[in-house]
Structures are given as structure tokens and as C-alpha cells.
Amino acid sequence: MHNQAMQIPRFFFLLISLLIFISCQNQDSEIETETEESTANENADLTHLPFGGPKVLIRNQGDPQPDFLSLWLCGLPSNGAGNADASDWTNTDGTWDYTRKPQVEGNVNWLSEFNVTLDGNGNRIITGNALPDHATGVFPIDPTSVAYQYDGNPNIISSHEVEYILPAMPEVATEASCVSFGPSGISLTGSAIYHGASTLGNDAAAHEILDRFGGHTDGTETYHYHFPAQDLQDHINPHESGHSELMGYMLDGFGIYGPNGEDGEILWSEDLDECHGHTHPILWDGEMVNLYHYHWTYDFPYNIGCFKGTPL
């Protein structure tokens, strides 16, 4: 009788232990699944990106309004230049591979000046010298480098006076505006943000040779960005979770944020409107405000499709 009495509690102990083990296994499986989903959301496939050239609309060539997934330009310059051959990093399915594309090498440091203030009268004042607060590749591109074989960019980087007066609380305009060449905005690094097309009218990020920050210079000797390179994002503010941080201001006053949306998911152009933005609560000058804003994305047009507000 004594042995039987001891066996009953032992049986229940083994049963409870088995149930705890199964529960822990299920929890581990759920955690693993959540981790895999989180990793999938955090990582974008940069080896198969769509070319954006066919999505360039030009107002003075018969395109009177912007369109979803497109860049609406005011016009193309008559003396366009840049790289037109992307075949060495083009995939068989017609996409392009960012990881196979050469970059302008080097680490040239600059003395950057950049300041953003609110004047108390509804204006945001941005001043600086247009030089980045991070190192860039070597420009003009070194003729002995791999990058030079594709893009013999002969231009230097020089300082320029920056003085923008933007609305501190921008408003959506009754009609969108087309985008011109030159700066479309300014990054928090102090350098310009250019739209997604080259002066040839093709996809600048896919064709032109950029440095590791997604930037290069042009005939105006202005260093500028075309692509949200990871080095650029990490330099401004490394993303940990949730919505991306502010990365700069476009020239209608609206902010531009990194490629992560409200739940931390990677956004693509199809998730945004024709101007490459959307509206929801964001952190704006230290407060949560329901406001329109742009996003950098890894696909064309990358940063702006048209101006949603009234540009300078």
C-alpha cells in the first residue's frame, strides 16, 4: 500500500512535467516565428529591385499630372549626362542588383555646417554649406577604379550657401507640383536630396555610380543623395524598431523619413501615394502630429514622386 501511494504522486509529477515541456516548446516555436517575421520585415531584398526609368513622367513632354509609382518631372535638361549602362548588375528577370553595383570608393572628410531653427513665426529656417557631415567617396572618380569604368564623373564637391525658409507646419496643396532638377530637399547630414532620375531621364540609383552613402556629385559640384543606403540611414539614426526617424526635409516643408512604416515594416512605393508619402501621426518637432510626410524607399522613385505641398 505504501509503494502504491508513492506511485500516484510520481505519476502526476511526470504528467505535469510533460505538459510544461510541451508548453515551453510551443512558446519557443511562437517566439522563433515572431523573430523570423521581424527579421523578414527588417530586411529588404536589394538584389532584385525594379528599374524606374519607364516610370518617369515629364510635364513639358505631355504628362500633365503625377501618377502612382512614378516620378513627375517638370522637364529634362537638353545636355543630360551620366551612366546609361547597367547591364553588369541587371538580373535575367529585368530587375537590378544593388549589391553587385560598383561604388565610388574612398573616405574624404568635409567640414559641414548645418542648422535648423524655428523662428516662432511659423517658419523653419535651414542654413548650411551643403557639405555632408560624413565621409564621401573620392570625386572626381578615380580613373583607375572599377567605378570609373562605368561612370567617369569628372565633378568635384564644393560648398554652397544653403538658406531655406520652409513652413514649420506645412499644408497639403490643392494640386501637386512637378519636380525640377537640383535639390528636392535637404538631408539632416547637411547635403541635398535629389529626386530619383538622372539628367538622362533614367533611374539614377540604378544607373549612376554612387558612394556607400548613396550619394555623388554633379555638374553644379553639389554632393547629393539618390538612394537610402544603409550607411546613410545608420549615420543619421540607426533604426531599432517602429517607424523610421526623420531623415530630412523636402522643399515644400514636409519631412522625409526612412523606409520603415508605423509597425516597423519595410515600405515600398506601392504603399505610398503618387507623391511618395502618406498621412498618419508622426513625431514632429517633439510632438506627435497627424501630418503628411514622405518616405525613402528602396524602389523607384526612392524619395519623392511630386510635391504634395507648395515647394520653394
C-alpha positions as CSV (number, residue, x, y, z in Angstrom):
1,M,0.0,0.0,0.0
2,H,2.8,2.4,0.8
3,N,4.5,1.8,-2.6
4,Q,1.2,2.4,-4.5
5,A,0.6,5.6,-2.6
6,M,4.0,6.9,-3.6
7,Q,3.5,6.0,-7.3
8,I,0.3,8.1,-7.7
9,P,2.0,11.5,-6.9
10,R,5.0,10.4,-9.0
11,F,2.6,9.8,-12.0
12,F,1.1,13.3,-11.6
13,F,4.5,14.9,-11.3
14,L,5.6,13.2,-14.6
15,L,2.4,14.3,-16.3
16,I,2.7,17.9,-15.2
17,S,6.4,18.0,-16.3
18,L,5.4,16.7,-19.7
19,L,2.7,19.4,-20.0
20,I,5.2,22.1,-19.0
21,F,7.7,20.8,-21.6
22,I,5.1,20.9,-24.4
23,S,4.0,24.4,-23.4
24,C,7.6,25.6,-23.5
25,Q,8.2,24.1,-26.9
26,N,5.1,25.8,-28.2
27,Q,6.2,29.2,-26.8
28,D,9.7,28.7,-28.2
29,S,8.1,28.0,-31.6
30,E,6.0,31.1,-31.4
31,I,9.0,33.2,-30.4
32,E,11.0,31.8,-33.3
33,T,8.2,32.5,-35.7
34,E,7.9,36.1,-34.4
35,T,11.6,36.6,-34.7
36,E,11.6,35.3,-38.3
37,E,8.7,37.6,-39.2
38,S,10.5,40.6,-37.5
39,T,13.7,39.7,-39.5
40,A,11.8,39.5,-42.7
41,N,10.2,42.9,-42.1
42,E,13.6,44.5,-41.2
43,N,15.5,43.2,-44.3
44,A,14.7,44.3,-47.8
45,D,15.9,42.3,-50.8
46,L,18.3,44.6,-52.5
47,T,19.3,42.0,-55.1
48,H,16.1,42.3,-57.2
49,L,15.0,46.0,-57.5
50,P,12.7,47.2,-60.3
51,F,14.2,49.8,-62.8
52,G,12.3,53.1,-62.6
53,G,13.1,54.6,-66.0
54,P,9.7,53.8,-67.6
55,K,8.0,55.4,-64.6
56,V,9.5,58.9,-65.3
57,L,6.7,61.3,-66.4
58,I,7.6,64.7,-67.9
59,R,5.1,67.5,-67.8
60,N,6.5,69.5,-70.7
61,Q,6.5,66.4,-72.9
62,G,2.8,65.6,-72.5
63,D,2.4,64.3,-68.9
64,P,0.0,66.8,-67.3
65,Q,-0.2,65.2,-63.8
66,P,1.5,62.7,-61.5
67,D,0.7,59.1,-61.3
68,F,1.0,56.3,-58.8
69,L,4.6,54.7,-58.6
70,S,6.0,57.4,-60.8
71,L,8.2,60.5,-60.7
72,W,6.6,63.6,-62.2
73,L,9.3,65.8,-63.6
74,C,8.8,69.4,-64.9
75,G,11.2,68.7,-67.7
76,L,14.5,67.2,-68.8
77,P,17.7,69.2,-69.5
78,S,18.9,69.2,-73.1
79,N,22.5,68.4,-72.1
80,G,21.9,65.3,-69.9
81,A,24.8,63.2,-68.8
82,G,25.6,60.1,-66.7
83,N,25.7,56.4,-66.9
84,A,23.3,54.6,-69.2
85,D,24.6,51.0,-69.0
86,A,23.5,48.9,-66.0
87,S,23.8,45.6,-67.7
88,D,26.5,44.2,-65.4
89,W,24.2,44.4,-62.4
90,T,20.9,43.6,-64.3
91,N,19.3,40.3,-63.5
92,T,17.8,37.9,-66.1
93,D,14.3,38.9,-64.9
94,G,14.9,42.6,-65.7
95,T,15.5,43.8,-62.2
96,W,18.8,45.2,-60.8
97,D,21.1,44.1,-58.0
98,Y,22.3,46.8,-55.7
99,T,24.8,44.5,-54.1
100,R,26.6,43.9,-57.5
101,K,26.7,47.5,-58.5
102,P,30.2,49.2,-58.0
103,Q,30.5,52.0,-55.6
104,V,32.8,55.1,-55.6
105,E,35.5,54.2,-53.1
106,G,37.3,56.4,-50.6
107,N,36.8,58.3,-47.4
108,V,37.0,62.1,-47.9
109,N,36.1,64.1,-44.8
110,W,34.3,67.5,-45.0
111,L,33.8,70.5,-42.7
112,S,30.0,70.5,-42.7
113,E,27.8,73.4,-41.5
114,F,24.1,72.8,-40.9
115,N,21.5,74.4,-38.7
116,V,17.7,74.1,-38.3
117,T,15.7,76.5,-36.2
118,L,12.1,77.6,-35.7
119,D,11.7,81.4,-35.8
120,G,8.5,81.5,-33.7
121,N,6.6,83.0,-36.7
122,G,5.6,79.7,-38.4
123,N,8.9,79.3,-40.3
124,R,11.6,76.7,-40.2
125,I,15.0,78.2,-41.1
126,I,17.6,75.9,-42.6
127,T,21.1,77.1,-43.2
128,G,24.4,75.5,-44.0
129,N,27.1,74.9,-46.6
130,A,25.7,71.8,-48.4
131,L,28.7,69.6,-47.3
132,P,27.9,66.3,-45.6
133,D,28.8,65.6,-42.0
134,H,30.2,62.2,-43.1
135,A,33.0,61.0,-45.3
136,T,32.3,60.6,-49.1
137,G,33.9,58.7,-51.9
138,V,36.6,60.3,-54.0
139,F,35.3,62.7,-56.6
140,P,36.2,63.2,-59.4
141,I,36.0,59.4,-59.7
142,D,39.5,57.8,-59.7
143,P,40.3,56.8,-63.4
144,T,42.0,53.6,-62.1
145,S,38.9,52.5,-60.1
146,V,36.3,50.0,-61.1
147,A,33.6,52.7,-60.7
148,Y,35.3,54.8,-63.4
149,Q,34.8,52.1,-66.0
150,Y,31.0,52.8,-65.8
151,D,30.8,56.4,-64.8
152,G,33.6,58.9,-65.4
153,N,32.0,61.5,-63.2
154,P,34.5,64.4,-63.5
155,N,32.9,66.7,-61.0
156,I,34.3,67.8,-57.6
157,I,32.4,68.5,-54.4
158,S,32.3,72.1,-53.3
159,S,30.4,74.1,-50.6
160,H,27.2,76.1,-51.4
161,E,25.3,78.5,-49.4
162,V,22.1,76.9,-48.1
163,E,19.2,79.1,-46.8
164,Y,15.7,77.7,-46.9
165,I,12.7,79.2,-45.2
166,L,10.1,76.5,-45.0
167,P,6.7,76.4,-43.3
168,A,7.1,74.9,-39.8
169,M,3.7,73.2,-40.2
170,P,3.3,72.6,-44.0
171,E,-0.1,72.0,-45.6
172,V,-1.1,69.8,-48.5
173,A,-1.7,72.0,-51.6
174,T,-4.9,71.8,-53.7
175,E,-2.8,70.4,-56.6
176,A,0.5,68.6,-56.6
177,S,3.6,70.2,-58.2
178,C,6.1,68.6,-60.6
179,V,9.7,68.2,-59.5
180,S,12.7,70.1,-61.0
181,F,16.3,69.1,-61.2
182,G,18.6,70.2,-58.4
183,P,17.7,69.8,-54.7
184,S,14.3,68.4,-53.9
185,G,15.1,68.5,-50.2
186,I,17.9,68.5,-47.7
187,S,19.1,65.7,-45.5
188,L,19.9,66.1,-41.8
189,T,23.5,65.4,-42.8
190,G,23.6,68.9,-44.4
191,S,23.6,67.7,-48.0
192,A,21.0,67.8,-50.8
193,I,18.4,65.2,-51.6
194,Y,17.8,64.8,-55.3
195,H,14.8,63.1,-56.9
196,G,15.2,59.6,-58.4
197,A,16.0,60.4,-62.1
198,S,19.3,61.3,-63.8
199,T,19.5,64.1,-66.3
200,L,19.3,61.3,-69.0
201,G,15.8,60.5,-67.6
202,N,16.7,57.1,-66.3
203,D,16.8,55.6,-62.8
204,A,19.7,57.4,-61.2
205,A,20.1,55.0,-58.3
206,A,20.2,52.0,-60.7
207,H,22.5,53.6,-63.3
208,E,24.7,56.2,-61.8
209,I,27.7,55.2,-59.7
210,L,27.2,56.3,-56.0
211,D,29.3,56.0,-52.9
212,R,28.5,53.9,-49.9
213,F,26.2,56.6,-48.5
214,G,24.1,56.6,-51.7
215,G,25.4,59.9,-53.0
216,H,27.6,61.6,-55.5
217,T,28.2,65.0,-57.1
218,D,27.2,66.6,-60.4
219,G,27.9,69.5,-62.7
220,T,27.0,72.0,-60.1
221,E,29.5,70.4,-57.7
222,T,26.8,69.6,-55.3
223,Y,27.0,66.4,-53.2
224,H,23.6,64.8,-53.1
225,Y,21.7,61.5,-52.4
226,H,19.7,59.3,-54.7
227,F,19.4,56.1,-52.6
228,P,18.7,55.3,-48.9
229,A,22.0,53.4,-48.4
230,Q,22.3,51.6,-45.1
231,D,25.3,53.7,-44.2
232,L,23.3,56.9,-44.6
233,Q,20.4,55.6,-42.5
234,D,22.7,54.4,-39.7
235,H,24.6,57.6,-39.8
236,I,21.5,59.8,-39.2
237,N,19.8,57.5,-36.8
238,P,20.1,53.7,-36.7
239,H,16.7,52.1,-36.9
240,E,15.8,49.8,-33.9
241,S,12.0,49.4,-34.1
242,G,8.8,51.0,-35.2
243,H,8.6,54.0,-37.5
244,S,11.8,55.3,-39.1
245,E,13.2,58.5,-37.8
246,L,13.2,61.8,-39.6
247,M,16.0,61.9,-42.3
248,G,15.5,65.4,-43.7
249,Y,13.0,68.0,-45.2
250,M,11.7,68.3,-48.7
251,L,11.4,71.8,-50.2
252,D,7.6,72.0,-49.5
253,G,8.4,71.7,-45.8
254,F,7.2,68.2,-45.2
255,G,9.6,65.8,-43.6
256,I,11.1,62.7,-45.2
257,Y,11.6,59.6,-43.0
258,G,13.4,56.3,-43.5
259,P,11.9,53.2,-45.2
260,N,10.1,51.7,-42.1
261,G,6.4,52.4,-41.5
262,E,4.3,52.5,-38.4
263,D,4.7,48.9,-37.4
264,G,8.4,48.8,-38.4
265,E,7.6,47.1,-41.7
266,I,9.6,48.0,-44.8
267,L,7.6,50.3,-47.0
268,W,7.7,50.2,-50.8
269,S,6.4,52.7,-53.4
270,E,3.1,50.8,-53.7
271,D,2.4,51.5,-50.0
272,L,2.6,55.3,-50.6
273,D,0.6,57.8,-52.8
274,E,1.6,59.4,-56.1
275,C,3.9,61.9,-54.4
276,H,5.6,59.1,-52.4
277,G,4.1,59.8,-49.0
278,H,1.1,59.4,-46.7
279,T,-0.5,60.8,-43.6
280,H,-0.6,59.4,-40.1
281,P,0.7,60.6,-36.6
282,I,4.4,61.2,-36.6
283,L,6.9,62.8,-34.3
284,W,7.3,66.4,-35.5
285,D,9.3,68.9,-33.6
286,G,9.0,66.9,-30.4
287,E,5.2,66.3,-30.6
288,M,3.0,63.6,-32.2
289,V,1.2,65.3,-35.1
290,N,-1.1,63.8,-37.7
291,L,0.8,65.1,-40.7
292,Y,1.6,64.2,-44.3
293,H,5.2,63.1,-44.8
294,Y,7.5,61.4,-47.4
295,H,9.4,58.2,-47.0
296,W,12.7,56.9,-48.5
297,T,12.1,53.5,-50.1
298,Y,14.4,51.0,-51.8
299,D,12.5,51.2,-55.1
300,F,11.9,54.0,-57.6
301,P,11.2,56.9,-57.2
302,Y,13.0,56.4,-53.8
303,N,12.1,59.7,-52.2
304,I,9.6,61.9,-54.0
305,G,7.2,61.5,-56.8
306,C,5.8,65.0,-56.8
307,F,5.5,67.8,-54.3
308,K,2.4,67.4,-52.1
309,G,2.8,70.8,-50.6
310,T,3.9,74.1,-52.1
311,P,7.7,74.0,-53.0
312,L,10.1,76.8,-52.8
